[in-house]
Amino acid sequence: MATAVLSIDTSALAENWHSLNAMAQCETAAVVKADAYGLGLSQIARTLSRAGARSFFVAVAEEGVALREILGKGPQINVFSGHMKGDTSLIRDAQLTPMLNSVDQMLLHVEALPGHPFGIQLDTGMNRLGLEAVEWAALRDIALPQNPKLIMSHLACADEPDHAMNAAQLKAFHEMTEDVAVPRSLAATGGTLLGPDYHFDMVRPGIGLYGGLPFVDARPVVELHIPVIQIRDVAVGESVGYGNTWIARSPSRIATISAGYADGILRGMGPNAHLHAGSSAVPVVGRISMDMIGVDVTGLAEEPETLELIGPHQSVDTVAGFADSIGYEILTSLGGRYKRIYL
Ligand SMILES: *Cc1c(COP(=O)(O)O)cnc(C)c1O
């Protein structure tokens, strides 16, 4: 079989949820947008639900509908994008809780689904989603009597603990919500790690559950092992791959492995990327193709059957670094062709 194997350690996932939950003296939700960061909504959400998560967050209503089918009645499913035109029947039928972002969304929601639960998203400086302070001031006397389930905001720089933006957003969030008797949430993974001042009534980690930075102590969740299709000898002066970008300077053994940029292994990683055969690092040579990558295995004592791209020897974040990217992008780019195994 030439299909690469992506293994997902659900006990590590559950343990990461428990670790973050132990840090927070409040409810710990779980962010499962984008197919649970590319790892598979169904298995991930079931695992987190069994671990104890009672509130989940998705990006759009359609993801919420899929999640409701997986989890059934009970868990609160919150939608970051709020209540968009066309979402009404989804929100009603799947009992989703939209995080309303604007005056328009608030009006749409209370008109279309009076009495249906909602939350409110405030902008404390990131300028991405949410009501600004003046809008909130104008709307709060209308919104608060309708019993919002949650008031939330999002930190722009939480992965940099010393960044002045964190304290500024914390202050803004306090100022906007001080006298409000509604549960509040400000922290994702980074904010959870910033400490109790940032926790309020609910933390909502995503990446930390999946083993990514900034949660340094996370247990790794993902391994990716790619089969070697063929190994060949390459003589001095011969090239490997499209564009002849790599030329052998000494007699070399080159393994062609069965994955490429169509599987989310970003083409831009090529010049910096390594894989591992056991504890030995082996460099990518030449350009990454759609379905194949050349790897220099000259130094190995034995011919490998598979090579590890993500696993015990290099983390998702190490791999992200090959393309000057972040773990989030690597996980959510993981391709649909991998054979996914849930441990
Ligand atoms: C994606 C997201 C999260 C989760 O962020 P992580 O950094 O993955 O923990 C939390 N809140 C909002 C608003 C988000 O968009």
Ligand as a Chemical Component Dictionary entry (heavy atoms), coordinates in Angstrom:
data_LIG
# 
_chem_comp.id                   LIG 
_chem_comp.type                 NON-POLYMER 
_chem_comp.pdbx_formal_charge   0 
_chem_comp.three_letter_code    LIG 
# 
loop_
_chem_comp_atom.comp_id 
_chem_comp_atom.atom_id 
_chem_comp_atom.alt_atom_id 
_chem_comp_atom.type_symbol 
_chem_comp_atom.charge 
_chem_comp_atom.model_Cartn_x 
_chem_comp_atom.model_Cartn_y 
_chem_comp_atom.model_Cartn_z 
_chem_comp_atom.pdbx_ordinal 
LIG C1 C1 C 0 -9.757  29.279 16.517 1  
LIG C2 C2 C 0 -10.267 30.048 17.695 2  
LIG C3 C3 C 0 -10.039 29.574 19.004 3  
LIG C4 C4 C 0 -9.085  28.444 19.307 4  
LIG O1 O1 O 0 -7.782  28.961 19.175 5  
LIG P1 P1 P 0 -6.478  28.110 19.485 6  
LIG O2 O2 O 0 -5.371  29.090 19.328 7  
LIG O3 O3 O 0 -6.445  27.031 18.443 8  
LIG O4 O4 O 0 -6.591  27.558 20.852 9  
LIG C5 C5 C 0 -10.671 30.239 20.045 10 
LIG N1 N1 N 0 -11.438 31.338 19.815 11 
LIG C6 C6 C 0 -11.644 31.838 18.578 12 
LIG C7 C7 C 0 -12.486 33.046 18.407 13 
LIG C8 C8 C 0 -11.050 31.212 17.479 14 
LIG O5 O5 O 0 -11.231 31.729 16.258 15 
# 
loop_
_chem_comp_bond.comp_id 
_chem_comp_bond.atom_id_1 
_chem_comp_bond.atom_id_2 
_chem_comp_bond.value_order 
_chem_comp_bond.pdbx_ordinal 
LIG C1 C2 SING 1  
LIG C2 C3 SING 2  
LIG C2 C8 DOUB 3  
LIG C3 C4 SING 4  
LIG C3 C5 DOUB 5  
LIG C4 O1 SING 6  
LIG O1 P1 SING 7  
LIG P1 O2 DOUB 8  
LIG P1 O3 SING 9  
LIG P1 O4 SING 10 
LIG C5 N1 SING 11 
LIG N1 C6 DOUB 12 
LIG C6 C7 SING 13 
LIG C6 C8 SING 14 
LIG C8 O5 SING 15 
# 
